[in-house]
Amino acid sequence: MTYKHDYFVAVAQFRYIMRKVFRTIDEHAKTLGLDPLAHQALLQVYGSPKQQLRVSALAERLDIAPPFASNLVKALANAKLLRRGADASDMRVTIVRLTSAGRELCHEIDSGARLRVDALINQLVAAERKVAMSSLMFYIGPDAAKRRRKPKNG
């Protein structure tokens, strides 16, 4: 085998595992009545540094059009999972935050999905886990944070 082929074997294995993990999580969210994209929206808000996002930032994080994100936020607000409000510094900007119900649902999905993902991962043989981890390390690398930093002048 060539280096290039080994690379694609690793990428294929990594993507296979990730697709199964994400599908498992999405299916669990659906059993709790939440669309996978809505679940991702809640995760993005919950996982943001201040646990709040502008609707435009949420659209970017979900890689969807801002009007679609706005409709998604409206539906999640109507379901009492998100709360919308104006940005204090710019009243034209909408900020979204999780409600306690949204936070609880995230925890419930995570708890149930974690068991399912653990079961999936435990089905992998050691070589499959190693290939997946090496692929992940290839993409992010141990020094990924260093690569993202801008060089200092002076």
N, C-alpha and C positions, 0 to 999 in steps of 0.2 A: 504494500500500500504506500501511497505517496503522502507527503505532509498535507497536501491540499485535501486529499480524501479523508485523512484522519480528522482534519479540521471540520469538514462537513458532517462526518459521523458524530462528532462531539456536539456540533450545533443542532443537528437533528434530534439527538437524544435529549439535550437540554430543552429544546422547544417542545418536544413530546411531553416531557415531565411537567413543564410549566403550563401547557394547555390543559393537561389532566387536573392539575392543582386548581387552576382558575375555573375550570368547568365544575369541579367539585364544590368550590366556594359559591359560584353562581347558582348552582342547583339548590344548595342549602338556603341561600337568600330567597330564592323563589318559593321554597316550602314555607317560609315565614311571610310570604306575601309581598316581597320586594323585588322589583325588576333589577337585574344585574347592574344596569347603568345608574339607577337610583342608588343602589348600594355603593357603587363607586363614588357617586357624588357625596354621599354621607361620609365615606372614608376620607375623601379629599378635604372636606371641611374639618372633620375631626383631627386629621393628621397635619393640618396646617399649624405653623408655629403659634399663632394666637387663637387657634380653633375658630377662625372666621375667615371668610374669603369674599372678595368682590365677585359678583356674578361673572364678570369678564375673566377673572383669574380662574374661576371654576371651569368655565368653557375651555380655557387653554389647557388646564390640567386634564380634562376629559377628552381633549382633542375633538371638540364639537363646536358648531357654530353658536355664537352668543345668543341669538334668538331661541335656539333649541335649549340652551342652558337655562334661559329665563323661564321657558315653559316647564322644564324639569323642576326648577326651584319652586315655581308656583304650585305644582302638583305636590311636592314634598312639604311645602308650607301648609297646603290644604289638608294634608295627612298629619299635620302637627309634628313632623319630624325635623323640620327646619324652621327658623324664624328669620324673616326679612326685616331689614331696617336701613335707613339712610346713613351714609357715611357722615360723621360729624363735620369733617373738613370739606366735604363736597356733597351737598344734598342730592345731586343728580345721580350719584353712585349708590347702588344697592349692595349692602353687606349681608351675608347669610351666616347664621350660627346654628349649631345643633340645639335642639330642645332636649330636655331630659329623656323624652320618649325616643328621640333619634339616637341619643347616646346609648340608651339601654338596648335598642335594637342592634346597634353595631356590636355591642358586647355579646348579645345572644347569638348573632350570626357567627362571630369569631369563635365562640366557645364550641358550637356545634361543628363548624367547618374545621376547626383545629383537630378534632378527633378524626374526622374523615380524611384530612390531609395526612395526619400521622399514619393512619392505616395504609394509605396509598404509598407513602414514602417507605414504610416498612416492607412493602412488597418488592421493592427494588433490591437487586443484588448489589453487593459492594462496588462492583465495577461500574454499574449504571450510576450509582451515586457519585462516584469519583469523576466520571465523565461529565455529569451535570455540573458538579462543583468547579471543575477545571474550566468549563465553558463560561460559567458565571465569572470566574476570576479573570478570564481572558477579556470579557467585556468591561468589567469594572476595575479589575486589577487591585492589588494591595495598596497602590499609591494613587488611586483615582482622585482623592481629595487634593493631592499635591498638583496633579495635572490641571485641575480646574482653577487653581489659584493663579491670579495674574502675577507675573514677575514684578518684583519691586524695582523701581528706578532708583539709582543712586547707590 
